[in-house]
């Protein structure tokens, strides 16, 4: 659970604290998850300031919906999923804008060597978006945030073996999705 005022809080206390709209519990939650979520979004969109804004926004949405959450792992999963989806939306939007401008900037565009990278990012993000939460979230935690299987197991409240299996299967699924999208790996 969360450490609060020097006392160990159980998950139940934690959730009850939310239900009673406890500001402290909310701040505590932000303190725990804000940085990892910003890192996650930033690793997808490569723009730290925008990543901070996106995550800030996700927390606001969470706060407004906080009454409908049951357990801690649900909260974590939700924050992860929404942050991830927002990152993918951001990339899609940027791509649309880029395609729109590409006619005017054709030549500049050709000189921009960073281009391949952004296309790859989109393909990976789109492929990740097609994975189920239960596979995507452990994979992202492991790949993008370098959490150990033990840490992931603790955060998601699942046995380490389950995490190991899911990450293994997630990688396989991801590769096959990317192949279907025509990526030669």
C-alpha positions as CSV (number, residue, x, y, z in Angstrom):
1,X,0.0,0.0,0.0
2,X,1.0,3.6,0.2
3,X,3.0,5.1,3.0
4,X,1.1,7.9,4.5
5,X,1.9,9.9,7.6
6,X,4.4,7.2,8.5
7,X,1.7,4.6,8.6
8,X,1.3,1.8,6.1
9,X,-2.0,2.2,4.2
10,X,-3.8,-0.8,2.8
11,X,-5.2,-0.8,-0.7
12,X,-8.7,-0.6,0.8
13,X,-7.8,2.5,2.8
14,X,-6.3,3.9,-0.2
15,X,-9.5,3.5,-2.2
16,X,-11.7,4.6,0.6
17,X,-9.6,7.7,0.9
18,X,-10.4,8.4,-2.7
19,X,-14.0,7.7,-2.4
20,X,-14.1,10.4,0.3
21,X,-12.3,12.5,-2.2
22,X,-9.2,12.7,-0.1
23,X,-6.8,15.2,-1.6
24,X,-3.9,13.6,0.1
25,X,-4.6,10.2,-1.5
26,X,-4.8,11.9,-4.9
27,X,-1.6,13.8,-4.4
28,X,0.1,10.6,-3.3
29,X,-1.1,8.8,-6.4
30,X,0.2,11.5,-8.6
31,X,3.5,11.4,-6.8
32,X,3.7,7.7,-7.4
33,X,2.6,7.6,-11.1
34,X,3.3,10.9,-12.6
35,X,6.9,10.4,-13.5
36,X,6.6,6.9,-14.9
37,X,3.6,8.0,-17.0
38,X,5.5,11.0,-18.3
39,X,8.4,8.8,-19.2
40,X,6.1,6.4,-21.0
41,X,4.4,9.1,-23.1
42,X,7.7,10.8,-23.8
43,X,9.2,7.5,-25.0
44,X,6.5,7.3,-27.5
45,X,6.2,11.0,-28.7
46,X,9.8,12.2,-27.9
47,X,8.6,15.5,-26.5
48,X,8.9,15.9,-22.8
49,X,6.8,19.1,-22.4
50,X,3.9,17.7,-24.4
51,X,4.2,14.4,-22.4
52,X,3.9,16.4,-19.2
53,X,0.8,18.1,-20.5
54,X,-0.8,14.9,-21.7
55,X,-0.2,13.2,-18.3
56,X,-1.5,16.2,-16.4
57,X,-4.6,15.9,-18.5
58,X,-4.9,12.2,-17.8
59,X,-4.8,12.9,-14.1
60,X,-7.5,15.5,-14.4
61,X,-9.7,13.0,-16.2
62,X,-8.9,10.4,-13.6
63,X,-9.9,12.8,-10.8
64,X,-13.2,13.5,-12.4
65,X,-13.9,9.8,-12.7
66,X,-12.3,8.7,-9.5
67,X,-15.6,7.4,-7.9
68,X,-15.9,4.6,-10.5
69,X,-12.7,2.9,-9.6
70,X,-12.6,-0.3,-7.6
71,X,-9.0,-1.3,-6.9
72,X,-5.5,0.0,-7.1
73,X,-4.5,-2.2,-10.0
74,X,-7.5,-0.9,-11.9
75,X,-6.4,2.6,-11.3
76,X,-2.9,1.8,-12.5
77,X,-4.1,0.0,-15.6
78,X,-6.5,2.8,-16.4
79,X,-3.8,5.6,-16.0
80,X,-1.5,3.5,-18.2
81,X,-4.0,2.8,-20.9
82,X,-5.3,6.3,-21.1
83,X,-1.8,7.8,-21.2
84,X,-0.7,5.4,-23.8
85,X,-3.8,6.1,-26.0
86,X,-3.3,9.8,-25.7
87,X,0.3,9.4,-26.8
88,X,-0.8,7.4,-29.8
89,X,-3.4,10.0,-30.7
90,X,-0.8,12.7,-30.4
91,X,1.5,10.9,-32.9
92,X,-1.4,10.3,-35.3
93,X,-2.4,13.9,-35.2
94,X,1.2,15.0,-35.8
95,X,1.5,12.6,-38.7
96,X,-1.7,14.0,-40.3
97,X,-0.3,17.5,-39.9
98,X,2.9,16.4,-41.4
99,X,1.3,14.8,-44.4
100,X,-0.8,17.9,-44.9
101,X,2.3,20.1,-44.9
102,X,4.4,17.6,-46.9
103,X,3.4,19.1,-50.2
104,X,4.8,22.5,-49.3
105,X,7.9,21.1,-47.7
106,X,8.8,18.2,-50.0
107,X,12.4,19.2,-50.3
108,X,13.0,20.1,-46.6
109,X,11.2,16.8,-45.8
110,X,13.8,14.9,-47.9
111,X,16.7,16.4,-45.9
112,X,15.1,15.5,-42.6
113,X,16.9,12.3,-41.8
114,X,15.0,11.8,-38.5
115,X,12.0,10.7,-40.6
116,X,12.4,7.0,-40.6
117,X,12.5,7.1,-36.8
118,X,9.2,8.8,-36.5
119,X,7.6,6.3,-38.9
120,X,8.9,3.4,-36.9
121,X,7.6,5.0,-33.7
122,X,4.2,5.2,-35.3
123,X,4.2,1.6,-36.4
124,X,5.3,0.4,-33.0
125,X,2.7,2.6,-31.3
126,X,-0.1,1.4,-33.6
127,X,1.0,-2.2,-33.1
128,X,1.1,-1.8,-29.3
129,X,-2.4,-0.2,-29.5
130,X,-3.7,-3.4,-31.0
131,X,-2.5,-5.6,-28.1
132,X,-4.8,-6.3,-25.2
133,X,-4.1,-4.3,-22.0
134,X,-3.1,-7.4,-20.2
135,X,-0.2,-7.9,-22.6
136,X,0.6,-4.3,-23.5
137,X,0.9,-2.9,-20.1
138,X,3.5,-5.4,-18.7
139,X,5.4,-5.1,-22.0
140,X,5.5,-1.3,-21.9
141,X,6.6,-1.3,-18.2
142,X,9.4,-3.7,-19.0
143,X,10.6,-2.2,-22.3
144,X,10.0,1.5,-21.9
145,X,10.4,1.9,-18.2
146,X,12.9,-0.9,-17.4
147,X,10.9,-2.2,-14.5
148,X,12.0,-5.7,-13.4
149,X,9.5,-8.5,-13.6
150,X,9.3,-8.4,-9.8
151,X,8.4,-4.7,-9.8
152,X,5.8,-5.2,-12.5
153,X,4.3,-8.1,-10.6
154,X,4.1,-6.0,-7.5
155,X,2.5,-3.0,-9.2
156,X,0.0,-5.0,-11.2
157,X,-0.7,-7.5,-8.3
158,X,0.1,-10.5,-10.5
159,X,2.5,-13.5,-9.9
160,X,6.0,-13.0,-11.4
161,X,5.5,-16.1,-13.7
162,X,2.3,-14.6,-15.1
163,X,4.2,-11.4,-15.9
164,X,7.1,-13.3,-17.5
165,X,4.6,-15.3,-19.7
166,X,2.6,-12.2,-20.7
167,X,5.7,-10.3,-21.7
168,X,7.0,-13.2,-23.7
169,X,3.6,-13.6,-25.5
170,X,3.2,-9.8,-25.9
171,X,6.5,-9.7,-27.8
172,X,5.4,-12.5,-30.1
173,X,2.0,-10.9,-30.7
174,X,3.6,-7.5,-31.3
175,X,6.0,-8.9,-33.9
176,X,3.3,-10.7,-35.8
177,X,1.1,-7.5,-35.7
178,X,4.1,-5.5,-37.1
179,X,4.7,-8.1,-39.8
180,X,1.1,-7.9,-40.9
181,X,1.6,-4.1,-41.1
182,X,4.3,-4.9,-43.6
183,X,7.4,-4.2,-41.4
184,X,10.4,-6.2,-42.3
185,X,12.2,-7.0,-39.0
